[in-house]
Amino acid sequence: MSSFHIKTFLFLLLFPFLTYSFQTSRSPSLSTTRTSLFSTVGEPKKKKSKEQRLAEAKNGLSVHVIGLSIHHASVDVREKLSIPEVMWNDASTNITKSPYVSEAAVLSTCNRFEVYFSSTEERPAMSDVTNYLSKRSGIPPPILRRSLFHLSSTDCITHLFRVSGGLDSLIIGEGQILSQVRQCHLHSIQEDGRGGKVVSRMLEGAVKAGKRVRSETDISKGSVSISSAAAELSEIRSMQALQLPFSEARLCVIGAGKMTRLLITHLASRGLQRISIVNRSYPRPRELAEQFPDVEFEIVLEEDMFDVIGRSDIVYTAASCEEAVISKRLLEENGLINRPLMIVDIGVPRNVEKDSEEVPGVTCYNVDDLSAVVARNTAMRQKEMMEAKTLLEEEAEGFATWQGSLGSIPMINQLQQKAEEYRTVEVKKASKKLSSLSDRELEAVERLSRGIVNKLLHGPMSHIRQSSGKLEDVKDMYGLGEEGKGKK
């Protein structure tokens, strides 16, 4: 048999695949319409039909987020749900005990508490996560729901990528949240983590997007963290509250953790060179003193805290403790009344009791009082926000495409198996016509037929990956459904 006859035979053998590949490439039933992941807030959302929800469940896990942030809940609520980082995986493990939650990861920061999870059944999963948060916080579900938000699928992906990119922060462009999302991802992939395949991949994509935004835009320039906003706010209010220029104010910081380090960075950048630090022990304050050689530090243990407060004008509290360290009673007992004193509380849970502002001469601020600084910074960053939004959209759509392809993997495998069955059967039928070929020529026919089948399947398989809610149509056309068994 000549080379021409072999090629003609293979063309006739694979003609059905050629025909169908052409049909599917033109079929409107398999085309998909991509909508922006960052559609305008407030646009009416189409309710998913029961059939669409069932299709999502069959095609794979959908992602969800439920939680609260500075945009939705007061400090009182946030501090009741706050979880130390060392316990994030314990909380994720408890959440995945629900039969409806497959994967979970917890993100708990000073400004937000969020649970990212995957499930094939949205409503019961949301209910179980809400009940877990209610039991943990001691807040009854009906009351807790007033502070909670919950997003699913595309909205969930959009939200996480905005968080990592700094667009959902109190201070637009904040850099600290990116490292917190990175930590959430690292915890999710640890041995005792519960991020699984989908949630951990989504977190990884968010970290990548956040890095890209900060490297390709100027959104992180200026006051872009809670610490920098605290320094800026106290500078703005110094004359009003203390009748004293900020540069002349005596400063005290309670606590010596990460927030304190960031705060001192911003205070030093404003020319402040003398700062008192109150802490339980000496090691951490001494480390800070080494990091800031141009700043003169006074290190004081917590038993002498009110002596230092008594000779300070501005006190920043950033201690990691469960109970407040400053209250009306403590201020009055230590004689700290009728003298100008500004207290800026950036701790969560709160380090300062709300009644402290009732003491004559005392002015108190907490993270909820930073909105004026946020508004100004947001106005300055409008251009950067638009650029960041475009970059985040690209990254988020990339993850959404990957996630959407997961549901098509079983069908692609079936399609490949079915095509190989057809190819094998047809080659076997033509074995008599090919009997004159040598072993080497037969091997070439096998190799060539497999190569052509793979190339012909590339188009249809791409349609399967891109299709949304139409996989049953593809299954029927290829004879992969129950009713299509035995079709050729």
C-alpha positions as CSV (number, residue, x, y, z in Angstrom):
1,M,0.0,0.0,0.0
2,S,1.5,3.4,-1.0
3,S,1.9,6.4,1.3
4,F,-0.9,8.2,-0.5
5,H,-3.3,5.3,0.2
6,I,-2.3,5.2,3.9
7,K,-3.0,8.9,4.3
8,T,-6.3,8.6,2.4
9,F,-7.4,5.7,4.6
10,L,-6.5,7.7,7.8
11,F,-8.4,10.7,6.6
12,L,-11.6,8.6,6.0
13,L,-11.1,6.9,9.4
14,L,-10.9,10.2,11.3
15,F,-13.4,12.2,9.1
16,P,-16.1,12.1,11.9
17,F,-13.7,13.8,14.3
18,L,-12.9,16.5,11.7
19,T,-16.6,17.2,11.1
20,Y,-17.4,17.4,14.7
21,S,-14.5,19.6,15.5
22,F,-15.6,22.1,12.9
23,Q,-19.2,22.0,14.2
24,T,-18.3,22.6,17.8
25,S,-16.0,25.5,16.8
26,R,-19.0,27.2,15.3
27,S,-21.7,26.0,17.7
28,P,-23.2,28.9,19.7
29,S,-24.3,26.4,22.4
30,L,-20.7,25.8,23.4
31,S,-19.5,29.4,23.3
32,T,-19.1,31.3,26.5
33,T,-19.5,34.9,27.4
34,R,-16.9,36.3,29.8
35,T,-18.1,39.0,32.2
36,S,-15.8,41.2,34.1
37,L,-15.0,40.0,37.6
38,F,-15.0,43.6,38.7
39,S,-18.4,44.7,37.6
40,T,-19.8,47.9,39.1
41,V,-20.9,47.6,42.7
42,G,-24.7,47.6,43.0
43,E,-25.4,46.0,39.6
44,P,-28.3,43.6,39.9
45,K,-27.2,40.0,40.0
46,K,-29.1,37.2,38.1
47,K,-30.3,34.5,40.4
48,K,-28.9,31.1,39.6
49,S,-31.4,28.5,38.6
50,K,-31.6,25.1,40.3
51,E,-30.1,23.5,37.2
52,Q,-27.1,25.9,37.3
53,R,-26.4,25.2,40.9
54,L,-26.6,21.4,40.3
55,A,-24.2,21.8,37.4
56,E,-21.7,23.7,39.6
57,A,-21.9,20.9,42.1
58,K,-21.2,18.3,39.5
59,N,-18.4,20.3,37.9
60,G,-16.4,20.8,41.1
61,L,-16.0,22.7,44.3
62,S,-17.2,26.4,44.4
63,V,-15.4,28.9,46.6
64,H,-16.9,31.0,49.3
65,V,-15.9,33.6,51.9
66,I,-17.8,34.5,55.1
67,G,-16.5,37.0,57.7
68,L,-16.4,40.5,58.9
69,S,-14.1,43.5,58.4
70,I,-13.7,47.1,59.3
71,H,-16.3,47.9,56.6
72,H,-18.9,45.7,58.2
73,A,-18.3,45.3,61.9
74,S,-17.3,47.4,64.9
75,V,-14.2,46.8,67.0
76,D,-16.4,45.0,69.6
77,V,-17.5,42.3,67.2
78,R,-14.1,41.9,65.5
79,E,-12.2,41.4,68.8
80,K,-14.6,38.6,69.8
81,L,-13.8,36.6,66.7
82,S,-10.1,37.5,66.5
83,I,-7.9,34.3,66.3
84,P,-4.1,34.3,67.0
85,E,-2.2,33.2,63.9
86,V,-0.9,30.0,65.7
87,M,-4.6,28.9,66.0
88,W,-5.6,29.5,62.4
89,N,-5.2,25.9,61.4
90,D,-7.1,24.7,64.5
91,A,-10.1,26.8,63.5
92,S,-9.9,25.6,59.9
93,T,-9.9,22.0,61.1
94,N,-13.0,22.6,63.2
95,I,-14.7,24.3,60.2
96,T,-14.0,21.4,57.9
97,K,-15.7,19.0,60.3
98,S,-18.9,20.1,58.7
99,P,-20.0,17.5,56.1
100,Y,-20.7,20.4,53.6
101,V,-17.2,22.1,53.9
102,S,-14.4,20.5,51.9
103,E,-11.6,23.0,52.4
104,A,-11.0,26.0,54.6
105,A,-8.5,28.7,55.6
106,V,-8.8,31.4,58.2
107,L,-7.5,35.0,57.9
108,S,-7.6,36.9,61.1
109,T,-6.0,40.4,61.3
110,C,-6.5,43.5,63.3
111,N,-9.1,44.8,60.9
112,R,-10.8,41.7,59.5
113,F,-11.8,38.1,60.2
114,E,-12.6,35.9,57.2
115,V,-13.0,32.3,56.4
116,Y,-12.4,31.1,52.9
117,F,-13.8,27.7,52.1
118,S,-14.9,25.4,49.3
119,S,-18.1,23.4,49.1
120,T,-20.5,21.9,46.6
121,E,-23.6,22.9,48.6
122,E,-23.5,26.6,49.4
123,R,-26.4,27.1,51.8
124,P,-25.8,24.4,54.4
125,A,-22.1,25.2,54.3
126,M,-22.7,28.9,54.9
127,S,-25.0,27.9,57.8
128,D,-22.5,25.6,59.4
129,V,-19.7,28.2,59.2
130,T,-22.0,30.9,60.7
131,N,-22.9,28.6,63.5
132,Y,-19.3,27.9,64.2
133,L,-18.5,31.6,64.4
134,S,-21.5,32.2,66.6
135,K,-20.4,29.5,69.1
136,R,-16.8,30.8,69.1
137,S,-17.7,34.4,69.7
138,G,-20.7,33.9,71.9
139,I,-22.8,36.1,69.7
140,P,-26.2,34.6,68.8
141,P,-26.5,33.9,65.0
142,P,-29.3,36.5,64.4
143,I,-27.2,39.2,65.8
144,L,-23.9,38.0,64.3
145,R,-25.4,37.9,60.8
146,R,-25.9,41.7,60.9
147,S,-22.1,42.1,60.9
148,L,-21.3,39.3,58.5
149,F,-20.9,39.3,54.8
150,H,-20.8,36.3,52.5
151,L,-19.7,36.0,48.9
152,S,-19.6,33.0,46.5
153,S,-17.8,31.9,43.4
154,T,-16.7,34.9,41.2
155,D,-17.6,37.4,44.0
156,C,-15.4,35.5,46.5
157,I,-12.4,35.4,44.1
158,T,-12.9,39.1,43.4
159,H,-13.0,40.0,47.1
160,L,-9.8,38.0,48.0
161,F,-7.8,39.5,45.2
162,R,-8.9,43.0,46.2
163,V,-7.9,42.3,49.7
164,S,-4.5,41.1,48.7
165,G,-4.1,44.0,46.3
166,G,-4.9,46.5,49.1
167,L,-8.1,47.8,47.6
168,D,-10.3,46.5,50.4
169,S,-8.1,47.8,53.3
170,L,-8.9,50.7,55.6
171,I,-5.9,52.4,54.0
172,I,-6.0,51.9,50.3
173,G,-2.8,50.2,49.2
174,E,-1.8,48.9,52.6
175,G,1.2,46.6,52.4
176,Q,0.8,44.6,55.6
177,I,-2.3,42.8,54.4
178,L,-0.3,41.1,51.6
179,S,2.0,39.5,54.1
180,Q,-1.0,38.4,56.1
181,V,-2.6,36.8,53.0
182,R,0.7,35.1,52.3
183,Q,0.7,33.7,55.8
184,C,-2.8,32.5,55.3
185,H,-1.7,30.6,52.2
186,L,1.4,29.1,53.9
187,H,-0.8,27.9,56.8
188,S,-3.3,26.4,54.3
189,I,-0.6,24.2,52.7
190,Q,0.9,23.0,56.0
191,E,0.5,19.4,57.1
192,D,-2.3,20.4,59.5
193,G,-3.7,23.0,57.0
194,R,-7.1,22.5,55.3
195,G,-6.6,24.6,52.2
196,G,-6.8,21.7,49.9
197,K,-6.4,22.1,46.1
198,V,-8.8,24.9,45.4
199,V,-8.6,27.3,48.4
200,S,-4.8,27.1,48.6
201,R,-4.5,27.7,44.9
202,M,-6.8,30.7,45.2
203,L,-4.8,32.2,48.1
204,E,-1.6,31.6,46.1
205,G,-3.0,33.4,43.1
206,A,-4.1,36.3,45.4
207,V,-0.5,36.7,46.8
208,K,0.9,36.7,43.2
209,A,-1.7,39.4,42.3
210,G,-0.9,41.5,45.3
211,K,2.8,41.5,44.5
212,R,2.1,42.5,40.9
213,V,-0.1,45.4,41.9
214,R,2.6,46.8,44.3
215,S,5.4,46.4,41.7
216,E,3.5,47.8,38.7
217,T,1.6,50.7,40.4
218,D,2.2,53.4,43.0
219,I,-0.7,52.4,45.2
220,S,1.4,51.6,48.2
221,K,3.1,55.0,48.4
222,G,2.3,57.2,51.4
223,S,0.3,56.2,54.5
224,V,-0.7,52.7,53.6
225,S,-1.0,50.9,57.0
226,I,-2.8,51.1,60.3
227,S,0.5,52.1,61.9
228,S,1.2,54.9,59.5
229,A,-2.4,56.2,59.7
230,A,-2.1,56.3,63.5
231,A,1.1,58.4,63.2
232,E,-0.6,60.7,60.7
233,L,-3.8,61.0,62.7
234,S,-2.0,61.9,65.9
235,E,0.1,64.5,64.0
236,I,-3.0,66.1,62.5
237,R,-4.8,66.2,65.9
238,S,-1.9,67.1,68.1
239,M,-2.6,70.9,68.3
240,Q,-6.3,70.4,68.7
241,A,-6.1,67.8,71.5
242,L,-2.9,68.9,73.2
243,Q,-2.2,72.5,72.2
244,L,1.2,71.2,71.3
245,P,3.1,70.7,68.0
246,F,3.5,67.0,67.2
247,S,7.3,67.4,67.0
248,E,7.4,68.5,70.6
249,A,5.1,65.8,72.0
250,R,6.5,63.2,74.4
251,L,5.6,59.7,73.0
252,C,4.9,56.4,74.6
253,V,4.2,53.1,72.9
254,I,2.7,50.1,74.9
255,G,3.8,46.8,73.3
256,A,6.8,45.8,71.3
257,G,5.4,43.6,68.5
258,K,5.1,44.0,64.7
259,M,2.6,46.9,64.9
260,T,5.0,48.8,67.2
261,R,7.9,48.3,64.8
262,L,5.9,49.7,61.9
263,L,4.6,52.6,64.1
264,I,8.1,53.5,65.1
265,T,9.2,53.4,61.5
266,H,6.6,56.1,60.6
267,L,7.2,58.1,63.7
268,A,11.0,58.2,63.0
269,S,10.3,59.3,59.4
270,R,8.5,62.3,60.9
271,G,11.5,63.3,62.9
272,L,10.5,62.0,66.3
273,Q,13.7,60.9,68.1
274,R,12.6,60.1,71.6
275,I,10.1,57.3,72.4
276,S,9.3,55.4,75.5
277,I,8.4,51.7,75.1
278,V,6.4,49.8,77.8
279,N,6.6,46.0,77.6
280,R,6.4,42.8,79.7
281,S,10.1,42.1,79.2
282,Y,13.3,43.7,77.8
283,P,14.4,41.5,74.8
284,R,11.9,42.9,72.1
285,P,12.3,46.6,73.0
286,R,16.1,46.1,72.9
287,E,15.8,44.6,69.4
288,L,13.8,47.6,68.3
289,A,16.5,49.9,69.7
290,E,19.0,48.1,67.6
291,Q,16.9,48.5,64.5
292,F,16.5,52.3,65.0
293,P,19.9,53.6,66.1
294,D,18.8,57.2,65.4
295,V,15.9,57.0,68.0
296,E,16.5,57.4,71.7
297,F,14.5,54.8,73.5
298,E,13.4,54.5,77.1
299,I,12.5,50.9,77.9
300,V,10.1,50.4,80.8
301,L,8.4,47.3,82.2
302,E,4.6,47.1,82.5
303,E,4.5,47.6,86.3
304,D,5.8,51.2,85.7
305,M,3.4,51.8,82.8
306,F,1.3,54.6,84.4
307,D,4.4,56.5,85.5
308,V,5.5,56.7,81.9
309,I,1.9,57.6,80.7
310,G,1.9,60.3,83.4
311,R,4.8,62.1,81.7
312,S,3.7,61.5,78.1
313,D,1.6,63.5,75.7
314,I,0.6,60.8,73.2
315,V,0.3,57.1,74.1
316,Y,0.0,54.5,71.4
317,T,-1.3,51.1,72.5
318,A,-0.4,48.0,70.4
319,A,-0.1,45.3,73.0
320,S,-1.1,41.7,72.3
321,C,-3.3,40.9,75.3
322,E,-6.9,39.8,75.9
323,E,-7.8,42.5,78.4
324,A,-7.6,46.2,78.2
325,V,-4.5,47.8,79.7
326,I,-6.1,51.3,80.1
327,S,-9.5,52.2,81.5
328,K,-11.3,55.1,83.2
329,R,-10.8,53.5,86.6
330,L,-7.0,52.9,86.1
331,L,-6.5,56.5,84.8
332,E,-8.3,58.0,87.8
333,E,-6.6,55.7,90.3
334,N,-3.2,56.9,88.9
335,G,-4.2,60.6,89.0
336,L,-4.2,61.0,85.2
337,I,-7.0,63.5,85.0
338,N,-7.4,67.1,84.0
339,R,-4.3,67.1,81.9
340,P,-4.1,66.8,78.1
341,L,-3.4,63.3,77.0
342,M,-4.0,61.6,73.6
343,I,-4.4,57.9,73.4
344,V,-4.4,56.1,70.1
345,D,-5.4,52.5,70.3
346,I,-4.3,50.3,67.4
347,G,-4.6,47.0,69.2
348,V,-7.2,44.3,68.5
349,P,-8.6,43.2,70.8
350,R,-8.9,46.8,72.1
351,N,-6.2,47.8,74.6
352,V,-8.2,50.8,75.8
353,E,-11.7,50.7,77.4
354,K,-14.2,52.9,75.8
355,D,-15.0,54.7,79.1
356,S,-11.4,56.1,79.1
357,E,-12.6,59.1,77.0
358,E,-14.8,60.1,79.9
359,V,-11.8,61.2,81.9
360,P,-11.3,65.0,81.7
361,G,-8.4,66.0,79.4
362,V,-8.2,62.6,77.7
363,T,-8.8,62.2,74.0
364,C,-9.1,58.6,72.6
365,Y,-8.9,57.2,69.1
366,N,-9.1,53.7,67.8
367,V,-8.9,52.0,64.4
368,D,-12.5,53.1,63.6
369,D,-11.4,56.7,63.9
370,L,-9.0,56.5,61.0
371,S,-11.7,57.2,58.3
372,A,-10.6,60.8,57.7
373,V,-7.1,59.7,56.9
374,V,-8.4,56.9,54.7
375,A,-10.6,59.3,52.7
376,R,-7.7,61.6,52.0
377,N,-5.4,58.8,51.0
378,T,-8.1,57.2,48.8
379,A,-8.6,60.5,46.9
380,M,-4.9,60.6,46.2
381,R,-4.8,57.1,44.9
382,Q,-7.7,57.1,42.4
383,K,-5.4,56.7,39.4
384,E,-3.4,53.9,41.1
385,M,-6.7,52.2,42.1
386,M,-7.9,52.0,38.5
387,E,-4.6,50.5,37.4
388,A,-4.6,48.1,40.2
389,K,-8.2,47.1,39.5
390,T,-7.2,46.2,35.9
391,L,-4.3,44.0,37.0
392,L,-6.3,42.3,39.7
393,E,-9.0,41.5,37.2
394,E,-6.5,39.8,34.9
395,E,-5.1,37.7,37.8
396,A,-8.6,36.8,39.2
397,E,-9.9,35.7,35.8
398,G,-6.8,33.5,35.4
399,F,-7.7,31.7,38.6
400,A,-11.4,31.5,37.7
401,T,-10.5,29.9,34.3
402,W,-8.3,27.3,36.1
403,Q,-11.0,26.6,38.6
404,G,-13.6,26.2,35.9
405,S,-11.4,23.7,34.1
406,L,-11.5,21.3,37.1
407,G,-15.0,20.1,36.4
408,S,-14.1,19.3,32.8
409,I,-11.2,16.9,33.7
410,P,-13.3,13.8,34.1
411,M,-15.2,14.5,30.8
412,I,-11.9,15.1,29.0
413,N,-10.6,11.8,30.2
414,Q,-13.8,10.1,29.0
415,L,-13.5,11.8,25.6
416,Q,-9.9,10.7,25.2
417,Q,-10.8,7.1,26.2
418,K,-13.8,7.1,23.8
419,A,-11.7,8.5,20.9
420,E,-9.0,5.8,21.6
421,E,-11.7,3.1,21.5
422,Y,-13.0,4.3,18.2
423,R,-9.4,4.6,16.7
424,T,-8.5,1.1,17.9
425,V,-11.8,-0.5,16.6
426,E,-11.4,1.2,13.2
427,V,-7.8,0.2,12.8
428,K,-8.6,-3.3,13.7
429,K,-11.4,-3.4,11.1
430,A,-8.9,-2.3,8.5
431,S,-6.3,-4.8,9.5
432,K,-6.8,-7.0,6.4
433,K,-6.2,-4.0,4.1
434,L,-3.1,-3.2,6.1
435,S,-1.7,-6.8,6.0
436,S,0.8,-6.0,3.3
437,L,2.5,-3.3,5.5
438,S,5.7,-4.1,7.3
439,D,5.9,-3.9,11.1
440,R,7.7,-0.6,10.8
441,E,4.9,0.8,8.5
442,L,2.2,-0.5,10.9
443,E,3.9,1.3,13.7
444,A,3.9,4.5,11.7
445,V,0.2,4.1,11.0
446,E,-0.5,3.7,14.8
447,R,1.7,6.7,15.6
448,L,0.2,8.8,12.9
449,S,-3.4,7.9,13.8
450,R,-2.8,8.7,17.5
451,G,-1.3,12.1,16.6
452,I,-4.2,13.1,14.3
453,V,-6.8,12.1,17.0
454,N,-5.0,14.2,19.6
455,K,-4.9,17.2,17.3
456,L,-8.5,16.8,16.4
457,L,-9.5,16.5,20.0
458,H,-7.7,19.7,21.0
459,G,-10.5,22.0,19.7
460,P,-13.4,20.1,21.3
461,M,-11.5,19.7,24.6
462,S,-10.9,23.5,24.7
463,H,-14.6,24.1,24.3
464,I,-15.3,21.7,27.2
465,R,-12.9,23.6,29.4
466,Q,-14.4,26.9,28.5
467,S,-18.1,25.9,28.6
468,S,-20.2,27.0,31.5
469,G,-23.2,24.9,32.5
470,K,-23.3,23.3,29.0
471,L,-21.2,20.2,29.7
472,E,-24.2,18.0,29.3
473,D,-24.5,19.2,25.7
474,V,-21.0,18.2,25.0
475,K,-21.5,14.8,26.7
476,D,-24.5,14.1,24.5
477,M,-22.7,15.1,21.3
478,Y,-19.8,12.8,22.1
479,G,-22.0,9.9,23.4
480,L,-20.6,10.1,26.9
481,G,-23.9,10.3,28.8
482,E,-26.1,7.5,30.0
483,E,-28.3,7.8,27.0
484,G,-25.3,7.9,24.7
485,K,-23.7,4.6,25.8
486,G,-22.9,2.4,22.8
487,K,-23.2,5.3,20.3
488,K,-20.6,5.6,17.6
